[in-house]
């Protein structure tokens, strides 16, 4: 069912007040990540005023604009043609056009294309005007409840290949801040299994289908997540955002005996962490996983 565009535009204009929409400007517009009601009045007004809409997938954006009762020329700009398309858009902006850029869902240039375009427009001395709105990363953080986090880091998608993926995930563990990951449904089981293997005590919020009908947010230690995921086949479907909760060094310290910590520190000063952990676990009898998490936390604390 289409929305009454005239009523929306009246409401948007009233809410905008003295907001100006200058020409020769790129409008970076956030769009809903699942629920159409999350589109902002300001986004609707800007989309109604621009001369063209650059977008990641013209079919997806055509559906959005159709719901809003808007009709605009489209320009395809995605990860495979962003450099070429950006150059063309700069020329159009220099001619005085207003152009919007939207990705398929959420805020452009956050995991999705858009950053190359924004950089090109700025390098040409032209204005970029952001219209904030839905973001899967921020939405997940707001419901994760990671009270001890010292800020957050957006990671996005991990490498798809085995060893690169394992190394990338290991590098994230033990951080004192929240970390946001995206994952595709066909790889979610493998990622959860890997998390459970590497850091079973790591607290994780699994956010599925955010803002959609079957939205699910489940927070638990990584070691419990494989069983939770396997308990219902529906839990493996949809779009996923994972939040790795911050890991305070003090919390890990309490779980590792003082003697085991002393041994690990001595060994870690001379050996790679993985080897130091293996030897420390053999010498002290402490949990290898806990020792590894502690070693990672020490490393993160030194880097930060």
ZAMARGU-4260 file (C-alpha; in steps of 0.2 Angstrom, whole numbers, plus 5000, padded with zeros to 4 digits):
<rodrens>
0) 5000/5000/5000 | 5007/5017/4995 | 5009/5031/5007 | 5000/5048/5004 | 5015/5057/4998
5) 5007/5074/4999 | 5003/5072/5018 | 5020/5066/5021 | 5028/5081/5012 | 5017/5093/5021
10) 5022/5086/5038 | 5041/5085/5033 | 5040/5104/5027 | 5032/5109/5044 | 5045/5099/5054
15) 5060/5105/5044 | 5056/5124/5047 | 5070/5134/5040 | 5080/5119/5034 | 5088/5123/5018
20) 5092/5110/5004 | 5105/5119/4993 | 5109/5114/4975 | 5126/5107/4970 | 5125/5096/4986
25) 5126/5077/4989 | 5113/5071/5001 | 5118/5055/5010 | 5101/5048/5016 | 5099/5034/5028
30) 5084/5022/5024 | 5075/5009/5035 | 5084/4993/5039 | 5067/4983/5039 | 5053/4994/5045
35) 5047/5007/5033 | 5040/5017/5047 | 5058/5021/5052 | 5060/5033/5037 | 5062/5051/5043
40) 5052/5065/5037 | 5068/5074/5033 | 5073/5060/5022 | 5057/5060/5013 | 5058/5079/5010
45) 5076/5078/5003 | 5071/5063/4992 | 5057/5074/4985 | 5068/5088/4981 | 5083/5080/4973
50) 5086/5079/4954 | 5091/5061/4955 | 5094/5047/4967 | 5110/5037/4966 | 5108/5020/4974
55) 5116/5003/4977 | 5102/4993/4969 | 5089/5002/4958 | 5076/4989/4961 | 5077/4990/4980
60) 5076/5009/4980 | 5062/5009/4967 | 5052/5000/4979 | 5055/5012/4993 | 5051/5027/4983
65) 5035/5019/4976 | 5029/5017/4994 | 5033/5035/4997 | 5024/5040/4981 | 5040/5048/4974
70) 5047/5046/4956 | 5065/5050/4953 | 5078/5046/4940 | 5090/5033/4947 | 5109/5031/4945
75) 5117/5014/4949 | 5132/5016/4961 | 5138/5000/4970 | 5154/4992/4976 | 5159/4987/4958
80) 5157/5004/4949 | 5158/5016/4964 | 5174/5025/4957 | 5167/5027/4939 | 5150/5032/4945
85) 5157/5044/4958 | 5166/5054/4944 | 5150/5055/4934 | 5140/5061/4950 | 5153/5075/4953
90) 5151/5082/4936 | 5132/5083/4939 | 5134/5091/4956 | 5146/5104/4948 | 5132/5108/4936
95) 5121/5112/4951 | 5111/5097/4953 | 5105/5090/4970 | 5108/5071/4971 | 5104/5059/4985
100) 5113/5043/4988 | 5105/5028/4997 | 5111/5011/5000 | 5099/4996/5001 | 5096/4998/5019
105) 5103/5009/5034 | 5116/5022/5033 | 5127/5023/5017 | 5146/5021/5019 | 5144/5010/5035
110) 5148/4993/5028 | 5138/4998/5012 | 5145/5008/4997 | 5146/5027/4999 | 5163/5031/5006
115) 5171/5033/4989 | 5157/5044/4983 | 5158/5055/4998 | 5177/5057/4997 | 5176/5061/4978
120) 5163/5075/4981 | 5172/5082/4996 | 5189/5082/4985 | 5180/5092/4972 | 5175/5105/4985
125) 5157/5101/4985 | 5145/5100/4999 | 5140/5083/5007 | 5124/5084/5018 | 5120/5069/5029
130) 5102/5064/5034 | 5104/5053/5049 | 5092/5038/5052 | 5092/5019/5054 | 5109/5010/5057
135) 5109/4991/5060 | 5126/4993/5070 | 5119/5007/5082 | 5102/4998/5084 | 5111/4982/5089
140) 5122/4992/5102 | 5107/5000/5109 | 5099/4984/5114 | 5115/4974/5119 | 5116/4982/5136
145) 5135/4982/5137 | 5136/4993/5152 | 5155/4991/5155 | 5160/4995/5138 | 5172/5009/5135
150) 5165/5015/5118 | 5163/5003/5103 | 5171/4998/5087 | 5162/4994/5071 | 5170/4979/5063
155) 5157/4974/5049 | 5160/4957/5040 | 5174/4946/5045 | 5184/4938/5031 | 5175/4923/5023
160) 5190/4911/5022 | 5195/4899/5036 | 5212/4905/5043 | 5209/4923/5039 | 5192/4922/5048
165) 5200/4914/5063 | 5214/4926/5065 | 5203/4941/5063 | 5191/4935/5076 | 5205/4930/5088
170) 5212/4948/5086 | 5195/4955/5092 | 5194/4945/5108 | 5198/4953/5125 | 5194/4971/5120
175) 5188/4983/5133 | 5174/4990/5121 | 5159/4983/5112 | 5162/4977/5094 | 5149/4975/5081
180) 5150/4962/5068 | 5138/4958/5053 | 5136/4941/5046 | 5126/4932/5032 | 5113/4919/5037
185) 5123/4905/5027 | 5138/4908/5038 | 5131/4912/5055 | 5132/4894/5062 | 5151/4893/5057
190) 5154/4910/5066 | 5144/4905/5082 | 5154/4889/5082 | 5171/4897/5080 | 5166/4910/5094
195) 5161/4896/5106 | 5178/4887/5102 | 5189/4902/5104 | 5181/4911/5119 | 5166/4901/5127
200) 5165/4914/5141 | 5164/4929/5129 | 5147/4938/5131 | 5138/4940/5114 | 5122/4948/5109
205) 5115/4940/5093 | 5103/4952/5085 | 5092/4944/5071 | 5080/4953/5059 | 5081/4970/5068
210) 5066/4981/5066 | 5057/4967/5057 | 5042/4955/5061 | 5053/4941/5068 | 5066/4952/5077
215) 5076/4942/5090 | 5089/4948/5102 | 5098/4935/5113 | 5113/4938/5124 | 5123/4924/5132
220) 5141/4917/5133 | 5147/4911/5117 | 5149/4894/5123 | 5130/4893/5125 | 5125/4900/5108
225) 5128/4884/5097 | 5114/4875/5107 | 5103/4890/5107 | 5105/4892/5088 | 5102/4874/5085
230) 5086/4873/5095 | 5076/4882/5082 | 5079/4882/5064 | 5071/4899/5062 | 5086/4906/5072
235) 5098/4903/5058 | 5088/4914/5045 | 5088/4932/5042 | 5100/4947/5043 | 5112/4946/5058
240) 5122/4958/5069 | 5133/4952/5083 | 5139/4963/5097 | 5154/4956/5106 | 5153/4963/5124
245) 5168/4972/5132 | 5179/4961/5142 | 5186/4970/5157 | 5204/4963/5162 | 5199/4963/5180
250) 5184/4951/5177 | 5196/4939/5169 | 5209/4941/5182 | 5197/4935/5195 | 5194/4919/5185
255) 5213/4914/5183 | 5223/4910/5199 | 5237/4922/5203 | 5251/4909/5200 | 5244/4905/5183
260) 5244/4923/5179 | 5262/4925/5185 | 5268/4910/5174 | 5259/4917/5159 | 5267/4934/5161
265) 5284/4927/5161 | 5281/4916/5146 | 5272/4929/5136 | 5286/4940/5138 | 5297/4928/5128
270) 5285/4918/5117 | 5270/4921/5105 | 5254/4921/5115 | 5247/4905/5109 | 5263/4895/5114
275) 5264/4904/5130 | 5246/4900/5134 | 5248/4882/5130 | 5264/4880/5141 | 5256/4891/5155
280) 5240/4879/5155 | 5251/4864/5156 | 5262/4871/5170 | 5248/4878/5181 | 5233/4867/5177
285) 5223/4883/5173 | 5210/4884/5159 | 5218/4887/5142 | 5203/4897/5136 | 5204/4908/5152
290) 5223/4911/5150 | 5221/4915/5132 | 5207/4928/5135 | 5218/4935/5149 | 5233/4936/5137
295) 5222/4945/5124 | 5215/4957/5137 | 5233/4962/5142 | 5238/4964/5124 | 5223/4975/5121
300) 5226/4985/5136 | 5244/4989/5131 | 5238/4994/5113 | 5225/5005/5120
</rodrens>
